[in-house]
Amino acid sequence: MRVGVVLLIDIAKSFMIEVTMFKTYIQKKLEGYVVKYFKKHPEVKLVVVTGSIGKTSTKQAIATLLSTKYRVTMHNGNHNTEMSVPLAILGIEYPDDVHSITSWLTVFSAARRRIREATSTDVIIAELGADRPGDIARFGTYLKPDIAVVTAVTPEHMEFFKTMPVVAEEELASANFSQLAIINRDDIDAQYATYLTNSNVDTYGTTGMAEYRFEVEDFTVETGYKGFVIVPEYARSIPVTIKVIGEHSLRPVMAAVAVSMKLGLIPDQVAEGLAMIKAVPGRMNVLRGIDNTIVIDDTYNSSPLAASSALQVLYGLQVPQRIAILGSMNELGDTSEEEHRKLGALCDPNLLSYVITIGDDAEKFLAPAARARGCSVKSFKSALDAGAFARSITEEGAAILVKGSQGNIYAEEAVKMLCVMSEDDELVRQSPAWIAKKDAFFSKFSKDA
């Protein structure tokens, strides 16, 4: 019996070694094709976006502004891992069957064609993600970006990073292997500047500390922010209107302004691009709710900074009722209890009619902290139940914030129950694969009921 167990273990180890070798081979081939592409097409600029939060919104804003002058390539999803980034840069779809040699041979063939062909783009924008220490630095072994944008340093994947200095060192790594770094001055603590070795750095934000910044003159939910863009290249400010909600939503836009100015756009082109900016689905997207309500759909993901910023936006709306639906914030490791309690303590009973939580950590830690402040709180395991409850207590003209992490929270399904919409294309995670995954998840709660 023991001989059989040992044999099975040996077979499993051999299989894992073979899988690892196969992945390493694929990875090296992909990275090599990217290097060859930029060697063959040195005129193509590469902009990379890293940071704890806001990468996709920043990437989209950069693409929107640059499109007023350049041909821009950008993957619409968040293909930001070591295997998917090379394909996103080359504009090749990720294979459905990653274990198929035939699938990868097809990818390699497409990559060789992409290198040979005349380029159809002027600027490539790539999002780089990090799950563990060393992930961003790995990209620097083969990528030499013209510009790196670092959006924020906040708690993320803390089960692996453990401490904030480790997060900072990781996210700022892209700044050090790029020709120019453009860094969010508002959401990256000055103490982390010690991790920068690149002296060619500019800053962006919404405060006076940033070189590229936005000064607010007026705001309405319907029209967004009216104000002025300040850039060091010009003595005069640029009057613009930006249709987003929340000061923290202006920062990705200002990152786009900074990149655009560095790549040669003029003020008229910047203003034209800013007029085209709109919220990305699931990221502070204002939707029309039932009974003339406002639903702020921020369900793509959640983190302490993003959630607290979204709450402040809700507090600033002049409406008869405010409701916060807050899902658990995943991937916080040992800091999860503390961060959820902090968010719960930010829930103000004078400004919120109800706090509704989704998920275990939100129920265990956020909900008690909100109750301690005097808030009315209701907790649910399922976003479907949370949405149904919110609908039952919503008053006409209310504002409802819906925020939560991706895995096993799926707060966008609560949004569906609160909104007036004929299509789901304004919501995140609505593909057939995601719907099937969520149906399986929610079925567990219907069985328990």
C-alpha positions, 0 to 999 in steps of 0.5 A: 500500500505504501509503495503505491502511495509513494509511486503516486506522489512521484508521478504527481511530482513529475507531472508538476515539474513537466507543467512548470517547465512547459509554462516556463518555455511558453513564458520565455517564448512570449517575452522573446516575441515582445522584445523582437516586436519593439526591436522591429518597431522602435517607433511604437511607444509603450505605456504601462500602468501599475498600482494597487487600485485604479489601473483599468480606469487609468488605462482607459482614460489614457487610451481615450485622450491619446486617441485624439492624436494617435492609433492606440492599442489596449486590451479592454480587459485586465490581462495583467499577469505574466502570461497574459501581458505579452499577448495583450501587448501584441494584440493576440487573444489568450488561448482558451486551452492553456494546456494545449500545445496546438493552441500555443503554436497558433499563438506563436504563429500570430506573434511572428506575423505581428512582428513581420507586419507593418505596425497598426498602432502608435502607442500600446498601453499595458496593465501590469498586475502583482499578486506576490513580491517580484511580479512587477520586477519580472516584467522589467526583465524584458519590457522597457516602457517609455512611460510607467504610471503608478496609480496608488500604494494601498493594501493588496494581496496582503497574505503575500505582501505582509507589509505596506513597504513591500507593496510600495517596493513592488508597485514602484518597481515599474517606475525604475525600469521605465524611461519616465515615471508618472506617479499619483502624488495623492495616493502614494505616501512620500515615505515610499519615495525611497524605493525610487531609483529613477530620477525622471519622475513627474506627479499627478493628482487633484491637490496642489502637491501634484504637477499635473492637477485638476482644480474643481470649480463646480460639480453636479451628478448630471454633468460631472466636474467643471474646472481647470487642468493645470499642466507645467507645459503651459502657463495658462490652465485648460478649462474642461468638464469631466463627467465622472463622480468622486474626486478619486475618479479624477485622478485616473483622468489626470494621469491620462493628461500627464501621459498625453502631454508627455507624448505631445498632445496640445491643450485642444486635443486634451480638452477633446479627449476629456470630453469623451471620458466616461466611467468604466462599468463597475467603477463609480458608474452612475446608473438610473435606479428605480423610483428616481434613485441614483445607484453608484455602481462601484462593484468591480472590486474593493479595497480600503482606499477605494471603499472609503473614497466611495463613501465620501462621494455618497456623503456629498450627495444632497438626497433624501436618503443614502444607503451603502451596500458594502461587500467584503474586501478580499485579499487583505490577509492578516490586515482584513479585520483591521481594515474592515473595522476601519471602514465600518467606523467611517459609516456615519449614522447621520449620513446613512439610513442603512449599511448593508453588508455582503460576505463574511468579513464584512459581517464579522468586522465591518458591521459591528463597527458600523453598529457601534457608531449608531448605524442601522445595519443588515448583513447578508451572505448573498448579493441577491438578498442584499439587493432585495432588502435594499429595494424594500427600504429604498425611498424615492430620490435616494442614493445607493452606493454598491461596493464589493470585491470580486470573488464570492461577493458579486455585488453587481447582482444587487445593482441589477435589482435596484436599476432601470436597465434593459441591457446588462452591458453597463455591469461587470461580469455578465458574460455567460461564463461569469453568469454560470459561475455566479449561478453556482455560487448563489445556488448554495444559499437557496439550498440553505434557505 
